[in-house]
Amino acid sequence: MILSGGGAGGVATFLWADYIKEHFLSQNTEFWAIPDGGYLIDIMNVKTSKLLLRQEVMNLLNITNEFVALPNNKCTNIYYGESLWKCIFA
């Protein structure tokens, strides 16, 4: 099986590959995750001095946290509370 995506789909490939392999595939299934892109630049807003992409990811988590479970439990065991956004930041 090949999991792939481009742009934001590349980020999703990074975020979901381990989860998909662990929960949906048998041990005998050959699995490849091939992200195409997924390189996003975290630039600083010159007016607010905040990193834009990081702030957008934090906002996304705050908006969806009640409805969407994060895919990587290993990450959420390390980062929680104010740092939980790091688990969806590629």
C-alpha positions as CSV (number, residue, x, y, z in Angstrom):
1,M,0.0,0.0,0.0
2,I,1.2,3.5,-0.8
3,L,0.0,6.5,1.1
4,S,0.8,9.8,-0.6
5,G,-0.3,13.4,-0.9
6,G,0.9,16.7,-2.2
7,G,1.1,20.1,-0.5
8,A,-1.2,19.9,2.6
9,G,-1.7,16.2,1.7
10,G,2.0,15.8,2.1
11,V,1.7,17.1,5.6
12,A,-1.3,14.7,6.2
13,T,0.9,11.8,4.9
14,F,3.5,12.7,7.6
15,L,0.9,13.0,10.3
16,W,-1.2,9.9,9.6
17,A,1.2,7.3,8.2
18,D,2.0,5.6,11.5
19,Y,-1.6,5.5,12.6
20,I,-2.8,4.0,9.4
21,K,-0.1,1.3,9.4
22,E,-0.8,0.4,13.1
23,H,-4.6,0.3,12.9
24,F,-5.6,-0.7,9.4
25,L,-2.9,-2.9,7.9
26,S,-1.8,-6.4,8.6
27,Q,1.9,-7.1,9.5
28,N,2.3,-8.7,6.1
29,T,1.2,-5.6,4.2
30,E,4.1,-3.7,2.5
31,F,3.5,-0.1,3.3
32,W,5.1,3.1,2.0
33,A,4.4,6.7,2.9
34,I,5.5,9.1,0.2
35,P,4.7,12.7,0.9
36,D,5.1,15.1,-2.0
37,G,5.7,18.5,-0.6
38,G,4.5,19.3,2.8
39,Y,7.2,21.9,3.3
40,L,5.5,24.9,4.9
41,I,7.4,28.0,5.9
42,D,6.7,29.4,9.4
43,I,7.3,33.1,8.7
44,M,7.0,36.0,11.2
45,N,4.3,38.6,11.0
46,V,6.2,41.9,11.1
47,K,3.3,43.6,12.8
48,T,2.7,41.1,15.6
49,S,6.1,39.3,15.8
50,K,4.2,36.0,15.8
51,L,5.1,33.1,13.6
52,L,2.2,32.8,11.2
53,L,2.0,29.1,10.4
54,R,2.5,28.2,14.0
55,Q,-0.3,30.5,15.1
56,E,-2.6,29.1,12.4
57,V,-1.9,25.5,13.6
58,M,-2.6,26.6,17.2
59,N,-5.8,28.2,16.1
60,L,-6.8,25.1,14.1
61,L,-6.2,22.9,17.1
62,N,-8.3,25.2,19.4
63,I,-11.2,25.2,16.9
64,T,-11.2,21.4,16.2
65,N,-9.9,19.9,19.4
66,E,-13.3,19.0,20.7
67,F,-14.2,17.2,17.4
68,V,-11.0,15.6,16.0
69,A,-8.7,13.2,17.8
70,L,-5.0,13.7,17.0
71,P,-3.5,10.8,15.1
72,N,-0.2,10.3,17.0
73,N,-0.6,9.1,20.6
74,K,3.2,8.9,21.1
75,C,3.3,12.6,20.4
76,T,0.4,13.5,22.6
77,N,2.0,11.7,25.5
78,I,5.0,14.0,25.1
79,Y,3.3,17.2,24.3
80,Y,0.1,18.2,26.0
81,G,-1.7,21.4,27.2
82,E,-0.2,24.5,25.6
83,S,2.3,22.4,23.6
84,L,-0.2,20.0,22.0
85,W,-0.1,22.0,18.7
86,K,3.3,20.5,18.1
87,C,1.6,17.1,17.3
88,I,0.0,18.5,14.2
89,F,2.8,20.8,13.1
90,A,4.7,19.0,10.4
